[in-house]
Structure formats: C-alpha cells, structure tokens
Amino acid sequence: MFVPGIVLQELLSGTRSAAQRRRLEEILEGFEVRTASVEDHRLAATIRDDCRRSGIATAAIDCLITAQAIRADAHLFTLDRDFDRIAAISNLRLLREP
C-alpha cells in the first residue's frame, strides 16, 4: 500500500488546525509516499485526453492518481465517485468497501 504524494498534499491541505494536521501526519507516517515519475505524468495526460474525448470532465490531479495506481499495478481505494468514470475508460482498478 502506498499514498501518492499528491494525495498526501491534498489530505494535509484539508486540516483545520495544527493539532489536526500533526495527528494526520502521525497516522500517515506508516505509509510509503510515492512521488509521481515523468512516466506517471505522461500517462496522466493520456488519461485526461481520453476522458475529454469520451465526454468525461476530470481533474488533472485525479488523472495523476489514476496513472500512479495503473503503473504500480495497484487497486485504488477511494470513496470519490469521479474515479468510477475514469475507470470506465482506463485500466484503473478500484477497491470498494464490502
């Protein structure tokens, strides 16, 4: 299991206090954080282009998260339904709550 670096940034940006941020940092210390490679960025651009051509509006960050999951041959755990649409036109594999 790993956390993409951009997800770490998104999570930490959403904290409401210094104490909340410190607690979240402590929780996330147990996870490997992977920064995106040039190849991840290239695949993310391709995914975003494919989404646009399919009429799917998506954020560049979501495409980068998707690219990292695909290139790592990993399942993406998310509660964000935007990834359902991306998965429909890509090789993204989603992991859902049972």
Buried (B, 14 or more C-beta within 10 A) or exposed (E): EEBBBBBBEEBEEEBEEEEEBEEBEEEBEEEEBBEBEEEBBEBBBEBBEBBEEEEBEBEEBBBBBBBBBBBEEBEBEBEEEBBEBBBEBBEBEBEEEE
